[in-house]
Amino acid sequence: MAQAHNLDCEAAAVGCRFIIQSEDEAEAIELAKRHMRDVHGKDCSDEELRSEHLRIV
Ligand SMILES: [Zn+2]
């Protein structure tokens, strides 16, 4: 069974319901990065997103 990489933006930005789910970690991080920049005006590093926000489900 494939693992999914799940990122729930609500954990990072209160009130945001954005959720990313992808079987590809690189894709999940890329999407998360773009969302953080476009929607929240924050620049997050891959490492920051991976270690703090990404969960494997
Ligand atoms: Zn968000």
PDB file of the backbone (N, CA, C, O) and the ligand in Angstrom, with CONECT records:
HET     ZN  A 101       1
ATOM      1  N   MET A   1       0.849  -1.203   0.000  1.00  0.00           N
ATOM      2  CA  MET A   1       0.000   0.000   0.000  1.00  0.00           C
ATOM      3  C   MET A   1       0.878   1.244   0.000  1.00  0.00           C
ATOM      4  O   MET A   1       1.831   1.343   0.773  1.00  0.00           O
ATOM      5  N   ALA A   2       0.563   2.150  -0.836  1.00  0.00           N
ATOM      6  CA  ALA A   2       1.365   3.369  -0.936  1.00  0.00           C
ATOM      7  C   ALA A   2       1.106   4.298   0.244  1.00  0.00           C
ATOM      8  O   ALA A   2      -0.015   4.414   0.741  1.00  0.00           O
ATOM      9  N   GLN A   3       2.165   4.945   0.669  1.00  0.00           N
ATOM     10  CA  GLN A   3       2.010   5.927   1.727  1.00  0.00           C
ATOM     11  C   GLN A   3       1.658   7.268   1.109  1.00  0.00           C
ATOM     12  O   GLN A   3       2.059   7.589  -0.010  1.00  0.00           O
ATOM     13  N   ALA A   4       0.906   8.031   1.861  1.00  0.00           N
ATOM     14  CA  ALA A   4       0.575   9.361   1.381  1.00  0.00           C
ATOM     15  C   ALA A   4       1.216  10.400   2.280  1.00  0.00           C
ATOM     16  O   ALA A   4       1.272  10.245   3.500  1.00  0.00           O
ATOM     17  N   HIS A   5       1.686  11.437   1.666  1.00  0.00           N
ATOM     18  CA  HIS A   5       2.256  12.538   2.431  1.00  0.00           C
ATOM     19  C   HIS A   5       1.170  13.587   2.597  1.00  0.00           C
ATOM     20  O   HIS A   5       0.616  14.105   1.627  1.00  0.00           O
ATOM     21  N   ASN A   6       0.894  13.875   3.822  1.00  0.00           N
ATOM     22  CA  ASN A   6      -0.245  14.715   4.131  1.00  0.00           C
ATOM     23  C   ASN A   6       0.207  15.982   4.854  1.00  0.00           C
ATOM     24  O   ASN A   6       0.974  15.931   5.816  1.00  0.00           O
ATOM     25  N   LEU A   7      -0.279  17.095   4.376  1.00  0.00           N
ATOM     26  CA  LEU A   7       0.057  18.345   5.039  1.00  0.00           C
ATOM     27  C   LEU A   7      -1.230  19.132   5.275  1.00  0.00           C
ATOM     28  O   LEU A   7      -1.947  19.494   4.341  1.00  0.00           O
ATOM     29  N   ASP A   8      -1.489  19.374   6.523  1.00  0.00           N
ATOM     30  CA  ASP A   8      -2.685  20.101   6.904  1.00  0.00           C
ATOM     31  C   ASP A   8      -2.271  21.516   7.279  1.00  0.00           C
ATOM     32  O   ASP A   8      -1.617  21.734   8.299  1.00  0.00           O
ATOM     33  N   CYS A   9      -2.656  22.466   6.453  1.00  0.00           N
ATOM     34  CA  CYS A   9      -2.176  23.835   6.664  1.00  0.00           C
ATOM     35  C   CYS A   9      -2.695  24.437   7.953  1.00  0.00           C
ATOM     36  O   CYS A   9      -2.095  25.368   8.490  1.00  0.00           O
ATOM     37  N   GLU A  10      -3.791  23.921   8.449  1.00  0.00           N
ATOM     38  CA  GLU A  10      -4.358  24.490   9.665  1.00  0.00           C
ATOM     39  C   GLU A  10      -3.373  24.421  10.832  1.00  0.00           C
ATOM     40  O   GLU A  10      -3.412  25.251  11.741  1.00  0.00           O
ATOM     41  N   ALA A  11      -2.496  23.427  10.794  1.00  0.00           N
ATOM     42  CA  ALA A  11      -1.483  23.298  11.846  1.00  0.00           C
ATOM     43  C   ALA A  11      -0.453  24.424  11.765  1.00  0.00           C
ATOM     44  O   ALA A  11       0.165  24.790  12.764  1.00  0.00           O
ATOM     45  N   ALA A  12      -0.281  24.962  10.563  1.00  0.00           N
ATOM     46  CA  ALA A  12       0.725  26.004  10.362  1.00  0.00           C
ATOM     47  C   ALA A  12       0.107  27.399  10.378  1.00  0.00           C
ATOM     48  O   ALA A  12       0.708  28.351  10.876  1.00  0.00           O
ATOM     49  N   ALA A  13      -1.085  27.505   9.834  1.00  0.00           N
ATOM     50  CA  ALA A  13      -1.749  28.802   9.758  1.00  0.00           C
ATOM     51  C   ALA A  13      -3.178  28.651  10.271  1.00  0.00           C
ATOM     52  O   ALA A  13      -4.007  27.987   9.649  1.00  0.00           O
ATOM     53  N   VAL A  14      -3.445  29.260  11.385  1.00  0.00           N
ATOM     54  CA  VAL A  14      -4.749  29.115  12.011  1.00  0.00           C
ATOM     55  C   VAL A  14      -5.856  29.604  11.069  1.00  0.00           C
ATOM     56  O   VAL A  14      -5.786  30.701  10.514  1.00  0.00           O
ATOM     57  N   GLY A  15      -6.867  28.764  10.910  1.00  0.00           N
ATOM     58  CA  GLY A  15      -8.002  29.161  10.109  1.00  0.00           C
ATOM     59  C   GLY A  15      -7.930  28.756   8.655  1.00  0.00           C
ATOM     60  O   GLY A  15      -8.899  28.922   7.913  1.00  0.00           O
ATOM     61  N   CYS A  16      -6.799  28.231   8.243  1.00  0.00           N
ATOM     62  CA  CYS A  16      -6.676  27.808   6.852  1.00  0.00           C
ATOM     63  C   CYS A  16      -7.048  26.336   6.741  1.00  0.00           C
ATOM     64  O   CYS A  16      -6.542  25.497   7.487  1.00  0.00           O
ATOM     65  N   ARG A  17      -7.923  26.037   5.816  1.00  0.00           N
ATOM     66  CA  ARG A  17      -8.395  24.654   5.688  1.00  0.00           C
ATOM     67  C   ARG A  17      -7.695  23.887   4.572  1.00  0.00           C
ATOM     68  O   ARG A  17      -8.145  22.811   4.178  1.00  0.00           O
ATOM     69  N   PHE A  18      -6.622  24.425   4.073  1.00  0.00           N
ATOM     70  CA  PHE A  18      -5.932  23.823   2.943  1.00  0.00           C
ATOM     71  C   PHE A  18      -5.251  22.519   3.354  1.00  0.00           C
ATOM     72  O   PHE A  18      -4.500  22.467   4.328  1.00  0.00           O
ATOM     73  N   ILE A  19      -5.530  21.486   2.596  1.00  0.00           N
ATOM     74  CA  ILE A  19      -4.906  20.187   2.869  1.00  0.00           C
ATOM     75  C   ILE A  19      -4.282  19.632   1.597  1.00  0.00           C
ATOM     76  O   ILE A  19      -4.898  19.626   0.532  1.00  0.00           O
ATOM     77  N   ILE A  20      -3.063  19.174   1.732  1.00  0.00           N
ATOM     78  CA  ILE A  20      -2.372  18.565   0.611  1.00  0.00           C
ATOM     79  C   ILE A  20      -2.208  17.090   0.912  1.00  0.00           C
ATOM     80  O   ILE A  20      -1.836  16.704   2.020  1.00  0.00           O
ATOM     81  N   GLN A  21      -2.487  16.280  -0.078  1.00  0.00           N
ATOM     82  CA  GLN A  21      -2.200  14.860   0.092  1.00  0.00           C
ATOM     83  C   GLN A  21      -1.634  14.323  -1.205  1.00  0.00           C
ATOM     84  O   GLN A  21      -2.243  14.464  -2.265  1.00  0.00           O
ATOM     85  N   SER A  22      -0.484  13.717  -1.117  1.00  0.00           N
ATOM     86  CA  SER A  22       0.157  13.190  -2.310  1.00  0.00           C
ATOM     87  C   SER A  22       1.004  11.979  -1.960  1.00  0.00           C
ATOM     88  O   SER A  22       1.554  11.890  -0.862  1.00  0.00           O
ATOM     89  N   GLU A  23       1.106  11.054  -2.894  1.00  0.00           N
ATOM     90  CA  GLU A  23       1.967   9.902  -2.660  1.00  0.00           C
ATOM     91  C   GLU A  23       3.423  10.255  -2.929  1.00  0.00           C
ATOM     92  O   GLU A  23       4.334   9.498  -2.595  1.00  0.00           O
ATOM     93  N   ASP A  24       3.623  11.406  -3.532  1.00  0.00           N
ATOM     94  CA  ASP A  24       4.967  11.860  -3.892  1.00  0.00           C
ATOM     95  C   ASP A  24       5.394  12.973  -2.945  1.00  0.00           C
ATOM     96  O   ASP A  24       4.819  14.061  -2.956  1.00  0.00           O
ATOM     97  N   GLU A  25       6.405  12.697  -2.126  1.00  0.00           N
ATOM     98  CA  GLU A  25       6.817  13.674  -1.123  1.00  0.00           C
ATOM     99  C   GLU A  25       7.270  14.982  -1.750  1.00  0.00           C
ATOM    100  O   GLU A  25       6.928  16.063  -1.271  1.00  0.00           O
ATOM    101  N   ALA A  26       8.045  14.877  -2.829  1.00  0.00           N
ATOM    102  CA  ALA A  26       8.546  16.083  -3.476  1.00  0.00           C
ATOM    103  C   ALA A  26       7.403  16.950  -3.990  1.00  0.00           C
ATOM    104  O   ALA A  26       7.452  18.178  -3.919  1.00  0.00           O
ATOM    105  N   GLU A  27       6.379  16.287  -4.506  1.00  0.00           N
ATOM    106  CA  GLU A  27       5.222  17.025  -5.015  1.00  0.00           C
ATOM    107  C   GLU A  27       4.462  17.686  -3.876  1.00  0.00           C
ATOM    108  O   GLU A  27       4.039  18.837  -3.985  1.00  0.00           O
ATOM    109  N   ALA A  28       4.291  16.953  -2.786  1.00  0.00           N
ATOM    110  CA  ALA A  28       3.585  17.504  -1.632  1.00  0.00           C
ATOM    111  C   ALA A  28       4.305  18.748  -1.110  1.00  0.00           C
ATOM    112  O   ALA A  28       3.670  19.748  -0.774  1.00  0.00           O
ATOM    113  N   ILE A  29       5.624  18.676  -1.047  1.00  0.00           N
ATOM    114  CA  ILE A  29       6.406  19.816  -0.560  1.00  0.00           C
ATOM    115  C   ILE A  29       6.320  20.987  -1.534  1.00  0.00           C
ATOM    116  O   ILE A  29       6.211  22.141  -1.121  1.00  0.00           O
ATOM    117  N   GLU A  30       6.368  20.684  -2.808  1.00  0.00           N
ATOM    118  CA  GLU A  30       6.287  21.735  -3.818  1.00  0.00           C
ATOM    119  C   GLU A  30       4.945  22.467  -3.725  1.00  0.00           C
ATOM    120  O   GLU A  30       4.891  23.696  -3.764  1.00  0.00           O
ATOM    121  N   LEU A  31       3.877  21.697  -3.602  1.00  0.00           N
ATOM    122  CA  LEU A  31       2.543  22.284  -3.487  1.00  0.00           C
ATOM    123  C   LEU A  31       2.413  23.104  -2.212  1.00  0.00           C
ATOM    124  O   LEU A  31       1.831  24.189  -2.211  1.00  0.00           O
ATOM    125  N   ALA A  32       2.959  22.575  -1.137  1.00  0.00           N
ATOM    126  CA  ALA A  32       2.892  23.263   0.148  1.00  0.00           C
ATOM    127  C   ALA A  32       3.639  24.588   0.091  1.00  0.00           C
ATOM    128  O   ALA A  32       3.157  25.615   0.568  1.00  0.00           O
ATOM    129  N   LYS A  33       4.824  24.540  -0.503  1.00  0.00           N
ATOM    130  CA  LYS A  33       5.653  25.729  -0.641  1.00  0.00           C
ATOM    131  C   LYS A  33       4.916  26.832  -1.401  1.00  0.00           C
ATOM    132  O   LYS A  33       4.897  27.994  -0.997  1.00  0.00           O
ATOM    133  N   ARG A  34       4.312  26.420  -2.515  1.00  0.00           N
ATOM    134  CA  ARG A  34       3.581  27.385  -3.351  1.00  0.00           C
ATOM    135  C   ARG A  34       2.393  27.962  -2.592  1.00  0.00           C
ATOM    136  O   ARG A  34       2.130  29.163  -2.655  1.00  0.00           O
ATOM    137  N   HIS A  35       1.681  27.106  -1.878  1.00  0.00           N
ATOM    138  CA  HIS A  35       0.535  27.570  -1.103  1.00  0.00           C
ATOM    139  C   HIS A  35       0.976  28.563  -0.025  1.00  0.00           C
ATOM    140  O   HIS A  35       0.356  29.612   0.153  1.00  0.00           O
ATOM    141  N   MET A  36       2.044  28.226   0.686  1.00  0.00           N
ATOM    142  CA  MET A  36       2.545  29.103   1.745  1.00  0.00           C
ATOM    143  C   MET A  36       2.921  30.478   1.185  1.00  0.00           C
ATOM    144  O   MET A  36       2.644  31.511   1.794  1.00  0.00           O
ATOM    145  N   ARG A  37       3.552  30.463   0.023  1.00  0.00           N
ATOM    146  CA  ARG A  37       4.006  31.714  -0.579  1.00  0.00           C
ATOM    147  C   ARG A  37       2.831  32.518  -1.127  1.00  0.00           C
ATOM    148  O   ARG A  37       2.698  33.710  -0.850  1.00  0.00           O
ATOM    149  N   ASP A  38       1.982  31.851  -1.907  1.00  0.00           N
ATOM    150  CA  ASP A  38       0.892  32.563  -2.575  1.00  0.00           C
ATOM    151  C   ASP A  38      -0.199  33.015  -1.618  1.00  0.00           C
ATOM    152  O   ASP A  38      -0.720  34.124  -1.741  1.00  0.00           O
ATOM    153  N   VAL A  39      -0.541  32.162  -0.669  1.00  0.00           N
ATOM    154  CA  VAL A  39      -1.674  32.451   0.202  1.00  0.00           C
ATOM    155  C   VAL A  39      -1.255  33.137   1.497  1.00  0.00           C
ATOM    156  O   VAL A  39      -1.945  34.032   1.986  1.00  0.00           O
ATOM    157  N   HIS A  40      -0.121  32.712   2.048  1.00  0.00           N
ATOM    158  CA  HIS A  40       0.277  33.248   3.353  1.00  0.00           C
ATOM    159  C   HIS A  40       1.474  34.188   3.294  1.00  0.00           C
ATOM    160  O   HIS A  40       1.860  34.768   4.309  1.00  0.00           O
ATOM    161  N   GLY A  41       2.067  34.341   2.103  1.00  0.00           N
ATOM    162  CA  GLY A  41       3.202  35.236   1.963  1.00  0.00           C
ATOM    163  C   GLY A  41       4.413  34.802   2.773  1.00  0.00           C
ATOM    164  O   GLY A  41       5.242  35.622   3.167  1.00  0.00           O
ATOM    165  N   LYS A  42       4.500  33.488   3.016  1.00  0.00           N
ATOM    166  CA  LYS A  42       5.633  32.976   3.790  1.00  0.00           C
ATOM    167  C   LYS A  42       6.525  32.116   2.906  1.00  0.00           C
ATOM    168  O   LYS A  42       6.047  31.333   2.085  1.00  0.00           O
ATOM    169  N   ASP A  43       7.814  32.277   3.091  1.00  0.00           N
ATOM    170  CA  ASP A  43       8.745  31.405   2.387  1.00  0.00           C
ATOM    171  C   ASP A  43       9.211  30.311   3.333  1.00  0.00           C
ATOM    172  O   ASP A  43       9.907  30.573   4.314  1.00  0.00           O
ATOM    173  N   CYS A  44       8.822  29.097   3.028  1.00  0.00           N
ATOM    174  CA  CYS A  44       9.230  27.968   3.863  1.00  0.00           C
ATOM    175  C   CYS A  44      10.252  27.135   3.117  1.00  0.00           C
ATOM    176  O   CYS A  44      10.150  26.939   1.906  1.00  0.00           O
ATOM    177  N   SER A  45      11.226  26.654   3.842  1.00  0.00           N
ATOM    178  CA  SER A  45      12.211  25.781   3.222  1.00  0.00           C
ATOM    179  C   SER A  45      11.651  24.368   3.148  1.00  0.00           C
ATOM    180  O   SER A  45      10.731  24.010   3.883  1.00  0.00           O
ATOM    181  N   ASP A  46      12.219  23.570   2.248  1.00  0.00           N
ATOM    182  CA  ASP A  46      11.793  22.176   2.134  1.00  0.00           C
ATOM    183  C   ASP A  46      11.908  21.475   3.476  1.00  0.00           C
ATOM    184  O   ASP A  46      11.021  20.733   3.898  1.00  0.00           O
ATOM    185  N   GLU A  47      13.040  21.737   4.136  1.00  0.00           N
ATOM    186  CA  GLU A  47      13.325  21.068   5.403  1.00  0.00           C
ATOM    187  C   GLU A  47      12.292  21.432   6.467  1.00  0.00           C
ATOM    188  O   GLU A  47      11.821  20.581   7.221  1.00  0.00           O
ATOM    189  N   GLU A  48      11.961  22.695   6.504  1.00  0.00           N
ATOM    190  CA  GLU A  48      10.981  23.186   7.465  1.00  0.00           C
ATOM    191  C   GLU A  48       9.622  22.517   7.243  1.00  0.00           C
ATOM    192  O   GLU A  48       8.967  22.070   8.186  1.00  0.00           O
ATOM    193  N   LEU A  49       9.225  22.462   5.991  1.00  0.00           N
ATOM    194  CA  LEU A  49       7.945  21.842   5.675  1.00  0.00           C
ATOM    195  C   LEU A  49       7.973  20.354   5.986  1.00  0.00           C
ATOM    196  O   LEU A  49       7.025  19.804   6.547  1.00  0.00           O
ATOM    197  N   ARG A  50       9.067  19.716   5.616  1.00  0.00           N
ATOM    198  CA  ARG A  50       9.161  18.274   5.804  1.00  0.00           C
ATOM    199  C   ARG A  50       9.172  17.904   7.286  1.00  0.00           C
ATOM    200  O   ARG A  50       8.487  16.972   7.706  1.00  0.00           O
ATOM    201  N   SER A  51       9.947  18.633   8.064  1.00  0.00           N
ATOM    202  CA  SER A  51      10.100  18.243   9.462  1.00  0.00           C
ATOM    203  C   SER A  51       8.957  18.741  10.347  1.00  0.00           C
ATOM    204  O   SER A  51       8.617  18.106  11.345  1.00  0.00           O
ATOM    205  N   GLU A  52       8.372  19.871   9.978  1.00  0.00           N
ATOM    206  CA  GLU A  52       7.381  20.443  10.886  1.00  0.00           C
ATOM    207  C   GLU A  52       5.935  20.197  10.480  1.00  0.00           C
ATOM    208  O   GLU A  52       5.046  20.148  11.330  1.00  0.00           O
ATOM    209  N   HIS A  53       5.703  20.044   9.194  1.00  0.00           N
ATOM    210  CA  HIS A  53       4.301  20.023   8.766  1.00  0.00           C
ATOM    211  C   HIS A  53       3.852  18.771   8.035  1.00  0.00           C
ATOM    212  O   HIS A  53       2.663  18.455   7.997  1.00  0.00           O
ATOM    213  N   LEU A  54       4.803  18.065   7.459  1.00  0.00           N
ATOM    214  CA  LEU A  54       4.422  16.920   6.652  1.00  0.00           C
ATOM    215  C   LEU A  54       4.257  15.677   7.518  1.00  0.00           C
ATOM    216  O   LEU A  54       5.106  15.352   8.349  1.00  0.00           O
ATOM    217  N   ARG A  55       3.168  15.011   7.303  1.00  0.00           N
ATOM    218  CA  ARG A  55       2.949  13.750   8.008  1.00  0.00           C
ATOM    219  C   ARG A  55       2.769  12.630   6.990  1.00  0.00           C
ATOM    220  O   ARG A  55       2.216  12.829   5.908  1.00  0.00           O
ATOM    221  N   ILE A  56       3.241  11.470   7.359  1.00  0.00           N
ATOM    222  CA  ILE A  56       3.045  10.329   6.474  1.00  0.00           C
ATOM    223  C   ILE A  56       1.903   9.499   7.013  1.00  0.00           C
ATOM    224  O   ILE A  56       1.921   9.049   8.159  1.00  0.00           O
ATOM    225  N   VAL A  57       0.921   9.307   6.173  1.00  0.00           N
ATOM    226  CA  VAL A  57      -0.272   8.574   6.624  1.00  0.00           C
ATOM    227  C   VAL A  57      -0.489   7.308   5.807  1.00  0.00           C
ATOM    228  O   VAL A  57      -1.445   6.572   6.050  1.00  0.00           O
TER     229      VAL A  57
HETATM  230 ZN    ZN A 101      -2.828  27.763   4.208  1.00  0.00          ZN2+
END
